[in-house]
Amino acid sequence: MNNPSLNIGFSFEYAISIVAVIVVCNLLMKSSPQMNTFVVVLAGLVIGYVTLFVMNNFFPYINQTAQSIYQYFAYQIMNNYTSMGYMHIWPPILAVLVIFIILLYKGQLG
C-alpha cells in the first residue's frame, strides 16, 4: 500500500532552500516596498526551486552528511548527559538549601 504521508520529509536541502527564499523575499521587500506581492512570491518560488536543483545536482550527499553530523552531536549530548551521574540533582538541592538559609536568617522558619 502506498502511503503518501511516508514521502514527507524535512531535509537539510529544504532547510537551506527555505532560508534562501526568506532572504530573497526579505531583500526584495526592503529594496522595493511597493513591489507587487505576487512578484515577490514568484521570485521566492523560483529561487527555492533553483536552490533545490543546485543542491540536488552539485551536492548529492549533503543530506546524508548533515544527518550524520546531527546523529553524532545527538549521541555526544546524550552520552555526556547520562555520564554526569548525580550532577543534574545538585542544582535543585542547592536551591532548597539557599531558600532554607534565607528563611532561617529572616527568622521565619518557626
KOLVOKE-451449 format. One record per residue (C-alpha): z, x, y; residue in one letter. Coordinates in Angstrom, 1 decimal, always signed. Layout:
N
ATOM       c3       c1       c2   residu
ATOM        Z        X        Y        A
...
END
This chain:
110
ATOM       c3       c1       c2   residu
ATOM     +0.0     +0.0     +0.0        M
ATOM     -0.9     +1.4     +3.4        N
ATOM     +2.0     +1.1     +5.8        N
ATOM     +0.9     +1.6     +9.4        P
ATOM     +4.4     +2.5    +10.6        S
ATOM     +4.3     +5.7     +8.5        L
ATOM     +1.5     +7.0    +10.6        N
ATOM     +3.6     +7.0    +13.7        I
ATOM     +5.0    +10.5    +14.6        G
ATOM     +6.1    +12.3    +17.6        F
ATOM     +5.0    +15.9    +17.6        S
ATOM     +5.1    +18.9    +19.8        F
ATOM     +1.5    +18.4    +20.8        E
ATOM     +2.2    +14.9    +22.0        Y
ATOM     +5.2    +16.1    +24.0        A
ATOM     +3.0    +18.8    +25.7        I
ATOM     +0.3    +16.2    +26.5        S
ATOM     +2.8    +13.7    +27.9        I
ATOM     +4.2    +16.5    +30.2        V
ATOM     +0.7    +17.3    +31.3        A
ATOM     -0.1    +13.7    +32.0        V
ATOM     +3.1    +13.2    +34.0        I
ATOM     +2.5    +16.4    +36.0        V
ATOM     -1.2    +15.5    +36.8        V
ATOM     -0.3    +11.9    +37.8        C
ATOM     +2.6    +13.2    +40.0        N
ATOM     +0.3    +15.7    +41.7        L
ATOM     -2.4    +13.1    +42.3        L
ATOM     +0.1    +10.7    +43.8        M
ATOM     +1.7    +13.4    +46.0        K
ATOM     -1.6    +14.8    +47.2        S
ATOM     -3.1    +11.4    +48.0        S
ATOM     -0.7     +8.4    +48.0        P
ATOM     -3.4     +5.9    +49.0        Q
ATOM     -5.4     +6.7    +45.8        M
ATOM     -6.2     +3.8    +43.6        N
ATOM     -3.7     +3.4    +40.7        T
ATOM     -6.5     +2.8    +38.3        F
ATOM     -8.0     +6.2    +39.1        V
ATOM     -4.6     +7.9    +38.6        V
ATOM     -4.1     +6.2    +35.2        V
ATOM     -7.6     +7.0    +34.2        L
ATOM     -7.2    +10.7    +35.2        A
ATOM     -3.9    +10.8    +33.2        G
ATOM     -5.5     +9.4    +30.1        L
ATOM     -8.4    +11.9    +30.4        V
ATOM     -6.0    +14.8    +30.9        I
ATOM     -3.9    +13.6    +27.9        G
ATOM     -7.0    +13.4    +25.7        Y
ATOM     -8.3    +16.8    +26.8        V
ATOM     -4.8    +18.4    +26.3        T
ATOM     -4.6    +17.0    +22.7        L
ATOM     -8.1    +18.0    +22.0        F
ATOM     -7.5    +21.6    +23.1        V
ATOM     -4.2    +21.8    +21.3        M
ATOM     -5.7    +20.5    +18.0        N
ATOM     -8.7    +22.8    +18.2        N
ATOM     -7.3    +26.0    +19.5        F
ATOM     -3.7    +25.9    +18.3        F
ATOM     -3.8    +24.0    +15.0        P
ATOM     -0.5    +25.2    +13.7        Y
ATOM     +1.6    +24.7    +16.8        I
ATOM     +3.3    +21.6    +15.3        N
ATOM     +4.4    +23.5    +12.2        Q
ATOM     +5.7    +26.3    +14.3        T
ATOM     +7.6    +24.0    +16.6        A
ATOM     +9.1    +22.2    +13.6        Q
ATOM    +10.1    +25.5    +12.0        S
ATOM    +11.8    +26.6    +15.3        I
ATOM    +13.6    +23.2    +15.5        Y
ATOM    +14.8    +23.4    +11.9        Q
ATOM    +16.1    +27.0    +12.5        Y
ATOM    +18.1    +26.0    +15.6        F
ATOM    +19.4    +22.9    +13.9        A
ATOM    +20.5    +24.9    +10.9        Y
ATOM    +22.2    +27.6    +13.1        Q
ATOM    +24.0    +25.0    +15.2        I
ATOM    +25.2    +23.1    +12.1        M
ATOM    +26.2    +26.2    +10.3        N
ATOM    +28.2    +27.5    +13.2        N
ATOM    +29.9    +24.2    +13.7        Y
ATOM    +31.0    +24.0    +10.1        T
ATOM    +32.2    +27.6    +10.1        S
ATOM    +34.5    +27.0    +13.1        M
ATOM    +37.3    +25.7    +10.8        G
ATOM    +40.1    +24.3    +12.9        Y
ATOM    +38.6    +25.4    +16.2        M
ATOM    +37.5    +21.9    +17.1        H
ATOM    +41.0    +20.5    +16.5        I
ATOM    +42.8    +22.7    +19.1        W
ATOM    +41.4    +21.1    +22.4        P
ATOM    +43.0    +17.6    +21.7        P
ATOM    +46.2    +19.3    +20.7        I
ATOM    +46.2    +21.3    +23.9        L
ATOM    +45.5    +18.1    +25.9        A
ATOM    +48.5    +16.4    +24.3        V
ATOM    +50.7    +19.4    +24.9        L
ATOM    +49.7    +19.5    +28.6        V
ATOM    +50.5    +15.8    +29.0        I
ATOM    +53.8    +16.3    +27.3        F
ATOM    +54.7    +19.2    +29.6        I
ATOM    +53.7    +17.2    +32.7        I
ATOM    +55.8    +14.2    +31.6        L
ATOM    +58.7    +16.5    +30.7        L
ATOM    +58.5    +18.2    +34.1        Y
ATOM    +58.4    +14.9    +36.0        K
ATOM    +61.4    +13.6    +34.1        G
ATOM    +59.5    +10.5    +32.8        Q
ATOM    +60.0    +11.3    +29.1        L
ATOM    +63.1     +9.3    +28.6        G
END
